[in-house]
């Protein structure tokens, strides 16, 4: 799962303009989920038709089949693979199959009990594909709805994680180029290596660190596109020994924590937002000769260098 370069660019533009960028992620999430839902319903129709005249649990037979990929089995059972890994300290296919079948049985029994206790409520889901249609009773419908909910949650976590990895380092490169910081005064390093990365061949999905440099001094930058009041800010800075913190929004508590730690910070969604990066450069004696102004054309030029379009 990746965030496309075009979306990454739009997110950076929104951040520089002090606007909310989340609609970009939500739009991608909605598109991915709706496509998944359509494909899933097609599989449900196919599975139901195959077992139309057989007195078995067709859903379990077809959609929890051991022949399916482990992640698909877990989602169909209404359980994310990440949850299984946390529960069992393993996500091997054997563990996923065992946990998924166990959870499915528990879910099926819970739904059956709920349906039996509330006879006044009924739900029928009719799915039509071309000239073929299948009907799901209330128990089958709730199982399908639950599986879709689990899938959306899994997609959501993946998209937000990918957004951070895909945008954070290009954002820092954009800030440096807007203020015309020389390439000798910043560096990108891959984790577990001491040598700077070749920016032209950089994979932004990988774990990398960003540094501002003044002579022999290297100042690590922490970038978090988090919401206001998120308590992880100071924790992240302490754990990673960072000197600069760049965030979407920061609470007063966040700012007080960072100030007490002597950490330079930039809150993008605030008055003058990204322009506070100039203060950071000045405080750390990082040379620059730009004023941060930009036009759409200039940003496109910067993006063409960063993303090598």
C-alpha positions in Angstrom: 0.0 0.0 0.0 1.5 3.3 -1.1 0.6 6.9 -1.1 1.0 8.2 -4.7 3.4 11.0 -5.5 0.6 13.2 -6.6 -1.2 12.8 -3.3 2.1 13.3 -1.4 2.6 16.6 -3.3 -1.0 17.7 -2.5 -0.5 16.9 1.2 2.8 18.9 1.3 1.1 21.9 -0.4 -1.8 21.8 2.2 0.7 21.7 5.0 2.6 24.7 3.6 -0.6 26.6 3.3 -1.6 25.7 6.9 -4.6 23.7 5.7 -5.7 20.3 6.8 -4.3 17.5 4.6 -6.4 14.6 6.0 -9.1 14.8 3.3 -6.4 13.5 0.8 -6.0 10.3 2.9 -9.7 9.9 3.6 -10.4 10.2 -0.2 -7.9 7.4 -0.9 -9.2 5.3 1.9 -12.8 5.6 0.7 -11.8 4.7 -2.8 -9.8 1.6 -1.7 -12.5 0.5 0.7 -15.4 0.8 -1.7 -13.5 -1.1 -4.3 -12.7 -3.8 -1.7 -16.4 -3.9 -0.7 -17.5 -4.4 -4.3 -15.0 -7.2 -4.8 -15.9 -8.8 -1.5 -19.6 -8.8 -2.3 -18.8 -10.5 -5.6 -16.9 -13.2 -3.7 -19.9 -13.6 -1.3 -22.3 -14.1 -4.2 -20.0 -16.7 -5.8 -19.5 -18.5 -2.5 -23.2 -18.5 -1.7 -24.1 -19.8 -5.2 -21.6 -22.6 -5.0 -23.2 -23.9 -1.8 -26.8 -22.9 -2.5 -28.2 -26.4 -2.1 -25.8 -27.7 0.5 -26.6 -27.7 4.2 -23.3 -26.4 5.5 -21.8 -23.1 6.7 -21.0 -21.9 3.2 -19.3 -18.7 4.4 -16.8 -20.7 6.5 -16.2 -23.3 3.8 -15.5 -20.7 1.0 -14.2 -17.6 2.7 -12.2 -19.2 5.5 -10.7 -21.8 3.3 -7.1 -22.8 4.1 -6.2 -22.2 0.5 -6.8 -18.4 0.8 -4.0 -16.0 1.8 -3.7 -15.7 5.6 -4.6 -12.0 5.7 -7.8 -12.7 3.6 -8.7 -15.5 6.0 -8.4 -13.3 9.1 -10.3 -10.4 7.6 -13.1 -12.7 6.4 -13.3 -14.1 10.0 -13.7 -10.6 11.3 -10.2 -10.3 12.9 -7.2 -8.3 11.6 -3.9 -10.1 11.1 -2.2 -7.5 13.3 -4.6 -8.4 16.2 -3.8 -12.1 15.8 0.0 -11.3 15.9 -0.5 -9.3 19.1 -2.6 -12.1 20.6 -0.4 -15.0 19.7 3.0 -13.4 19.2 3.0 -14.9 15.7 1.2 -14.3 12.4 2.2 -17.6 10.7 -0.5 -19.0 8.5 -1.1 -21.9 10.9 -1.7 -19.5 13.7 -3.9 -17.3 11.6 -6.0 -20.2 10.5 -6.5 -21.4 14.0 -7.2 -18.0 15.5 -9.6 -17.1 12.6 -11.6 -20.2 12.9 -11.9 -19.9 16.6 -12.9 -16.2 16.4 -15.4 -17.0 13.6 -17.1 -19.6 15.8 -17.3 -17.2 18.7 -18.7 -14.5 16.4 -21.2 -16.8 14.8 -22.5 -18.0 18.2 -22.7 -14.4 19.5 -24.7 -13.3 16.4 -27.0 -16.3 16.6 -27.7 -15.6 20.3 -28.4 -12.0 19.5 -30.8 -12.9 16.8 -32.6 -15.4 19.0 -33.0 -12.8 21.7 -34.4 -10.2 19.5 -37.1 -11.7 17.3 -38.7 -8.4 16.5 -35.7 -7.3 14.4 -34.8 -8.7 11.0 -32.3 -7.9 8.3 -32.0 -9.3 4.8 -29.2 -8.3 2.5 -29.9 -8.9 -1.2 -26.9 -8.8 -3.5 -27.5 -8.8 -7.2 -24.8 -9.2 -9.8 -25.8 -9.1 -13.5 -28.9 -11.3 -13.6 -27.9 -13.4 -10.5 -28.9 -12.4 -7.0 -28.4 -14.0 -3.6 -30.1 -13.3 -0.3 -28.3 -13.3 3.1 -30.2 -13.7 6.3 -29.6 -11.6 9.3 -26.8 -13.8 10.7 -25.0 -13.9 7.3 -25.5 -10.2 6.8 -24.0 -9.3 10.2 -21.0 -11.5 9.6 -20.4 -9.8 6.2 -20.8 -6.3 7.7 -18.4 -7.1 10.6 -15.8 -8.3 8.1 -16.1 -5.1 6.1 -15.7 -3.0 9.2 -12.5 -4.9 10.1 -11.1 -4.4 6.6 -11.8 -0.7 6.7 -10.0 -0.4 10.0 -7.0 -2.3 8.6 -7.0 -0.1 5.5 -7.2 3.0 7.6 -4.2 2.1 9.7 -2.1 1.2 6.6 -3.0 4.4 4.8 -2.2 6.7 7.7 1.1 4.9 8.4 2.0 5.0 4.7 1.2 8.7 4.5 3.6 9.5 7.3 6.5 7.6 5.7 5.7 8.9 2.2 5.4 12.6 3.1 7.6 13.4 6.1 11.0 13.3 4.4 9.9 15.0 1.2 8.3 17.7 3.4 11.7 18.4 5.1 13.4 18.5 1.7 10.8 21.0 0.5 11.4 23.2 3.5 15.1 23.1 3.0 14.8 24.0 -0.7 12.3 26.8 0.0 14.9 28.4 2.3 17.8 27.4 0.0 19.7 25.4 2.5 22.8 24.0 0.9 22.8 20.2 0.5 25.9 20.1 2.7 23.7 21.3 5.6 21.2 18.5 5.5 21.3 14.8 5.2 19.0 11.8 4.8 20.2 8.5 6.3 18.7 5.1 6.1 18.3 3.3 9.4 21.2 1.1 10.5 23.7 2.9 8.3 26.0 5.8 8.9 26.3 6.9 5.3 24.0 9.5 3.8 21.5 8.2 1.2 21.5 9.1 -2.4 18.5 11.4 -2.5 17.9 10.8 -6.2 17.4 7.1 -5.5 15.7 7.4 -2.2 12.7 5.2 -1.4 10.6 7.4 1.0 8.7 4.3 2.2 11.8 3.1 4.0 12.7 4.0 7.6 15.0 7.0 7.3 16.2 9.9 9.4 16.5 13.5 8.5 19.3 15.7 9.8 20.2 19.4 9.7 24.0 19.9 9.8 26.2 22.7 11.0 29.8 21.8 10.7 30.4 18.7 12.9 27.0 19.0 14.5 24.2 16.9 13.2 20.7 17.7 14.5 18.1 15.0 14.1 14.6 16.0 12.9 11.5 14.3 14.1 8.4 14.7 11.9 4.9 13.7 13.1 1.8 14.6 11.1 -0.3 14.1 14.2 -3.3 15.7 15.7 -3.4 18.3 18.4 -2.7 17.0 21.9 -1.1 13.8 20.8 1.0 12.8 23.8 3.6 10.9 21.8 5.4 14.1 20.7 7.8 14.5 23.7 8.2 10.7 24.0 9.3 10.4 20.4 11.8 13.3 20.8 13.2 11.8 24.0 13.5 8.3 22.6 15.2 9.4 19.4 17.3 12.2 20.8 15.9 14.7 18.3 16.7 18.4 18.3 14.0 19.5 15.8 10.3 18.6 15.9 8.0 19.3 12.9 4.3 18.6 13.4 0.9 19.4 11.8 -0.6 20.6 15.1 0.8 20.9 18.7 -1.0 21.6 21.9 0.2 24.1 24.4 1.3 21.1 26.6 3.3 19.7 23.6 5.0 23.0 23.1 5.9 23.4 26.8 7.4 19.9 26.8 9.5 20.6 23.8 10.6 24.0 25.1 11.7 22.4 28.4 13.7 19.8 26.4 15.4 22.5 24.4 13.9 21.2 21.2 13.2 23.5 18.2 9.7 23.0 16.9 7.5 24.0 13.9 3.8 23.8 14.0 2.6 23.8 10.4 -1.1 24.5 11.0 -0.6 27.8 12.9 -0.1 31.4 12.1 3.0 31.7 9.8 3.2 27.8 10.1 6.1 26.6 8.0 7.8 29.9 8.2 8.9 29.1 11.8 11.4 26.8 10.1 13.5 30.0 9.5 13.7 30.5 13.3 14.9 26.9 13.6 17.7 27.5 11.0 18.7 30.7 12.7 18.8 29.2 16.2 20.9 26.3 15.1 23.2 28.5 12.9 22.3 26.6 9.7 23.2 28.7 6.7 20.4 29.6 4.3 19.7 32.4 1.7 16.0 32.0 0.9 12.9 33.7 2.5 10.5 30.7 2.2 8.3 32.4 -0.4 6.9 30.1 -3.1 4.6 30.0 -6.1 2.8 27.0 -7.5 5.4 26.9 -10.3 8.3 27.0 -7.9 6.9 24.2 -5.8 6.4 22.1 -9.0 10.1 22.7 -9.7 11.0 21.6 -6.2 8.8 18.5 -6.5 10.3 17.5 -9.8 13.7 17.4 -8.1 12.5 15.5 -5.0 10.3 13.0 -6.8 12.4 12.9 -10.0 9.3 13.2 -12.2 
